[in-house]
Amino acid sequence: MEEKLHLLFDSGFIKSYGNMEPVLGKPEKAAQNPLFRNDSRKKTGVIPQNDPWKYQIYCSYPNIFRDPVLRRYRCYYTVLLETEEGKAGTKTERGSGLITALAYAESEDGLHWERPALGLVEFRGGRENNLLRLYAHGSSLFYDYSEERADRRYKLFTRDDRNPVGMCVAFSEDGLRFGDYIPAGIEERIIGDTHNFCSFDAEKGEYFLTTRAFSNKNRLVMACSSRDFIHWSGAKQIFRGDTPEDQSYSMPVFSYAGLWFGLVSIYHGGDMDSPLYDKVECELVYGTDRESFSRVVPHESFLPLGSGKDAYDDGCIYCAAPVEHEEEFLFYYTGGNGKHTGFKNASLQLASLKKSRLAGMAPKDRERPGRLTTLPMPLKGQKLLLDSERERDGYICCRLLAADGKVTAGFDFQDFDRPSEKNGEWTLTWNGQKSPAVPGDYMLEFTVYKAAVFRLKEVWEA
């Protein structure tokens, strides 16, 4: 069976529309949140002496994937550690007595996590910790399916915070024990104190890095590429916010249905009287390639900040690239319950969403029907499945137009078989027929009332 996916908010698939606008899907946060916490010091500054992770006071920038070898979920994330020097009052990282490090956790089911005592790194007189590297900042780590060499199957990109600070790569056979750092040769204007996210683009056969630079005190998302993961291209801007209140902080990326998506963390600086001042939200951006990204819905959170006194994510959210699980995206993220520049407890959290519901189109004025017409597409007997949702008194109708705009006989609105279900995916038919008897290029014209349309799927059955 062959499939082809079209996301209906994508302007590259739309010929015209009226009274319609993009809408975001709504990821559902897991009832088990937080999955694990790095909050030993809490807000009192007191460290419980029986806490095995008592010197890890913050976590961020998660990288999570299901390992095909271990058949377990693996999580690699940045932590801040309180040093002996910091405890004694000596200033280290940014004058705070803290250093960065790369830490590790694993899980059988993606919900219950262990932070194993690895015995790899000595810190404050002991090795009973889950650390992989000290002074590793904003690390990205992934399993490279394309790599033929077993000793380079796991790839690490990080900023080494030791003097001189620099961007580096390293390789591993087991995802725990990495070789020496190799300088990545990234230009100096790339600050790198962010999630330096890396992935492999199988279509182009190259590695892709998103990181950060500054311009007039505004944060920019920058990108580099590499054929061998060691030698990297010059950096170019692929996304930026509009104002000091709207700064792009970090941006893991992923591809789906022929598009690229970014989970951009937006830092709100500027207006100190704003309720969002010094907080970090997560928005969804997209592009037809990796060269530039635009917001799906401007200035609307994709993963909203939490609320209430018990929320662990009411101040900052930094999302990982999603894990694909059957028909869902699993969005793991670290949430902080304080502002960006202040002390905050942090935790790993999870939200999930059907893949087909990343974003769609719905009427702008919900009291009037909207209309949307696709570009011509060849119909040769394949099934067309629409993923949508509607209110109780809402409806969706569809008709087929020939390439010249004329209505196809037998495939008008009055011939359309409306579904009985309010939500989900269903096959488009007209009086029981899934497509015209004569193959050709046809446009789909939708009328949508108190409803939203998300994804169209073409299916060719054997």
N, C-alpha and C positions, 0 to 999 in steps of 0.2 A: 504494500500500500504506500502510495506517495502522497505527501502533503505539502502545501504551501500556505504560509501565514501572512495575513495583512492586518496591521493595527490601524484601526479606523480614525485615529487622531492624526495619523501621518499625512502631512500635506503632499507627500510624494505619491499618495494613492488616491487623493481627492481631486476631482475636477471642479466641483463647486459646492457651496453650502449656504444655508440661510437660517438665521436664528439658532445657530449651533456653536458650541465652544468646547474646547478640551476639558476633560475632568480627570482627576487622578483616581486610581484605585485606592482602597483603604486597607492597608495591611493590618492584620489583627495581632495585637500583642499577646504573647503567651501568658497563660494563667500562672505558669511556674516562675515568671520573672520575679526577682533577678535570678539568673542561673548560677552565677557565683559573683562574689563581691571582693573588692580590694578596698577595705575601709577600716583597717585595724585601728588607725589613730582617731577615727571619727572626727568630730569638730572640737574635741576637748584638748587634743594634743597628747592624750594619755594612751600609751601603748600597752595592751594586755600582754603580760609576759608569757602566757601559755599559748599565744597565737603563733603557729609555725610560719606565718607570712607577715609577721608584725612589722617588718621594715618596708613592705610594699604598700605604699600609701595611695597609689592611683594607677589605673589601667586605661589604655586607649588603643586606637588603631588596630582593630582585630583583623586577622587573616584566618579564614576558616574554610576547610574543604574536607570532603570524605576521602580518606586515603584508600586507593584501590588495592594496596598491598596489605595494610593492617586491617582494612575494613572497619575503621573507626573514624570518627570525626576528630580532627586535629585543629587546635587553636593556637596561634602565635600572636602575641600582643606586646605592646610597649608598656613598661611599668616605670614608675619613679621609685627610687630606693632612698631611704634615709641612711646616710653614711655616718661612720663614727665621727668624722670631721664635722658633719652637720650637727650631730648631737652635741659636740663640744663647742659649737658656735662658729666654727670656721666656715666661710662661705665657699661653695663649690659651684654647682650648676646654677647659673643666673643668680648667684648670690643667695641661694636658698638652702644649701646644705644637702641637695638632692642630686642624684645621678640617674641617667636613663639605663634601661636594660631590656633585653628580649626575654620574655617568659613563655611558658608552654602549659597547655592543658589538653586533655583528651576525653572523649566520651563515646560510649557504645551507641547511644540513641539520640544524641544531639541536645538532650535536655538535662541530663545528670552528668556533671563534669568532675573530673579528678585533676588536681594539680600535683603530679607526682614529684617526689624527691628524687631528682635525677643524679645528683652527685657530680655534676659536671663543672660547676663554677663555685669557687670559694668566695664567700662574702661574709664579712664580719665574723670571721673565725670558724665558719662552718660551711658544709656543702649540702646540708639538708634543705634544698630549695628546688624550685622549678625553673631556674634560670639557665639560659643558653649562652648569652653573651652580655657582659657589662658594657656600658657606654654605647649601646646600640639604640638608635633614635629613629622612630617612625618606620620600623622595619616592614618589609613585604616578604612573604615566604609562600611558595607554592610548589605543587608537584607538576613537573613538566612531562606531559604525556609524549611529547615529540622527541625527547632526549634519548639518544641511543646509548650513551655512556651511563652505566649504573651509578658511578660515583658522582655524577652531576644531575641526577634525577630531581633532587630537591634544590631549589634555587633561592638564595637570599639576597635581597637588596636592602641596604640600610645606610644611615649616616653614622659614621664613627665619631662620637663626641670627644674623643681624645685629641689632644693638640698634636699636629694640626688637624682641625675638623675636616672631614672629607667624605664623599659618597663612595661606597664600596660594594663589592659583590663577593659571595662565597658559595661553595657547593657542598653537597652532602649526599651520602648514599642512603642514610636512614632517617633524615629529617631532624636529627638531634645533634650529631657530631659533625661540625662544619670545618672545612679547611681554612687556611689563612685568608685574610681579606685581600682582595685584588682591587686596586683603585679603579673607579669607573670612568674617570676623566670627565666628569660633568663640570660644565663651566661655573665659575665662581658666583655668578649672580643667582644661582639656584641655592636657596637657603637650606632647604631640606629638613627643617624642623616641623615636619608634618607627616602624614601617611605617604610614604614614597611607594606608591602602589605599582606593582608589576604584574603583567600577564603575557601570555603568548597568543598572538594573532595567527591562527592556523592558515587563514586565507592568504595573508601576505607573507607568511613564513618569517615573522620577526617578533621580537619582544617589544613591549610598549610600556613606558613608564609615565605615570602622572605624578607631579610633585608641585612645588610652589616657589614663586619669586615675589618680589615686591616692586611696585611702581608708585611713587609719590605716597608711600605709606599704605597703599591699597594692595591687598593680597590677590595674586593671580594664579590660576591653574596653568601649569606649563607641562609640556610633553616632550619626551625623547624616545628614540627607537634604536634597536640594535639587532644585528643578525646573529651575534654570538653571545650576547648577554655580558660581554666584557667591554667592548668598544661601543660608545653611545654617540648618537648624533647630537647636534646642537639643539637647544631647547626652543620651543615655540609656544606661544600662548594659544590655548584652546577654549578657555572660558574665563570670564571675569564678571564680578558684580558691577553694580551701577554707581554706588556711593559708599562712603565710609560705613554706613549702616548696613551694607550689603556686600560683604567681602567673602570671596571664595577661599575656603580654608584647605580642604582636602577633597579628593574625588576618585574613589575606586570606580572602575568602569566594567561593563559587561555587555555582551551582544545577545540580541534576541530578535527573531522574526525579521532579520535583515537590517536591523537598526542597532546603533550603539547607544547605551545609556550610561549616565553618570549619577552617582549618589553623592552630590556635592554638599559638604558641610558649609553652611553660611554663617559667618561670624558677624554679629551685630555690634559694630563700634559706633563712633560718631555721637549721636544724640544720647547724652547721659540721662535724659528724662524719659526715654522710651522704656516701656516694661520689658523689652527684649534686649536692652543694653547689656553687652558683655556676655550674651548667651549665644549658643550655637545650635542652629536647626539643620535638618536634612531635607534638601529639595531634590526633585528628579529632573534631570536634563537629558537631552538626546541629540543625536546627529546621524546623518546618513552614512558618515564615515567617522574616522577618529580625528579629523582635521579641525572641527569646531563643533561646539555644543550650544544648544539653546534650551531655555526652560520649557517644559511641557505646559505648566500653568504658572505664570510668573508670581513669585513671592508667596507660594502656598506650600506648606510643609507636606512632604511625603510621609515622613515618620514624625508625627507631632510630638512636641515636648510633653512630658507627663505633667500632672497637676495633683495637688494635695500634699499633705505633710509626709506621707509615706512614699511618695514617688521617688524613684532612683534615677529618673531621667528628665527632671524638670529644668535642668540648666544647660546641658550639653549632650549632643548625640553625634557619634562618629560611627558610620556604618561600614561593614565589610561588603565586598562583592557577594551577591547572593549564592547560596548553595541550591542547586536544583534537586528537588525531591519529588519524583513522579510528576504531577501536574501543578506543583507549587514552587514558588520561590521562598526560600528561608532567608530572611534578612536578619543576620546577627549584627548586633551593634553594642558599643559601650556607651552607657548612659551615666552622666554625672549629675549629682543633685545640688550643684553650686555653679557659680558663674565661672567663665573661662579663666579669669586671672586670679580667682580666689581659691581657697581650699575647698575640696569637694570629695565626697565619697563617690566611688565609681563601681560599676558592675557590668557583667556581660548579660545582655538581654536578647530577646528573639521576637520577631514579628513575621507572620507568614501571609502570603497572598497568592491566589491563583495566577499562574503565568499569564493567562489571557486577560487579566484585569489590571495590568500595569497602568493603563490610561485608555480613555475612550472619548466619545463625543456625546453631548446631551444638549437639549434646548437651553438657550441662554435665558429666555423668558419662558418659564415652565408652564405658563397658562396658554401658550400658543405652540402648535406643532412646529418642529424644525424639519429641515430637509437636508439631505446629503447625497451627492452623486459621486460615484467613483469614476476613475478613468476607465476607458475601455479595457476589458480583459477577455482573453479567448475562452469560450465555453465549448467544451467538446465532450459533454456527458459526465463530467465530474460532479460530485456533490459539493454544495456550498453550505457550510455550517456557520451560524452566527452566534457569538456569545454576547448576551445582553442582560439587562435587568430593567424591570419596569414597576411602577407603582400599581396599586390595585385597579385604578381606573385609567391607566396608561395603555398605550398600544404602539406597535411597530408594524409598518407596512412596507412592502418592497415591490418594485416593478422593474422589468428589464427594458432598456432602451438600446436600439441599434446604434452603431457608431455615428449615424447622422442625427441622432436625437429622437427618432420616431419610436413610439411605443410598440413593442413586439406583441403581435396578436396572441391572445391567450395567456399573456404574462403581465397583465396590468394589475393595478391595485385591487380591483374587485375579484380578480382570479387568485389572489394571494391567500395561502392557508395560514391564518394566524395561529400561533402556538397557544396552548392552554397554560403552559408554565410561565411564571412571572420571571424567574431567574434561571440562568444556565445557558447551555449550548444546544441548539436545535437546527435541524435541516430546513433550508429554504425550499419550499415547493409551491407550485401554482396548479391548483386542481389536481394535486398528486404528482405533477411532473417536476423533475428537478432541473431541467434545462431544455431549451428549444431543440427540436428535432434537427434543425439545420445548424451545424457548427458555425461559429463566427465570433467576432468581437462584440461584446455587449457591455453596457454600463448598468450598474445597479443604482437605482434611485430609492432612497429610504425616506419615509415620513415617520417622524419620531415624536411621540407625545408622552410627557411624564415618564420618560424612559431614557436609557443610555445604551449605546452600542459600543462594543469594545473591540472584538476581533472577528475577522472573517477568515475561515479556513477552507481551502480547496482540498478535496480528497479524491484521488484517483484510485479506484479499487481494481484489483487484479481480476 
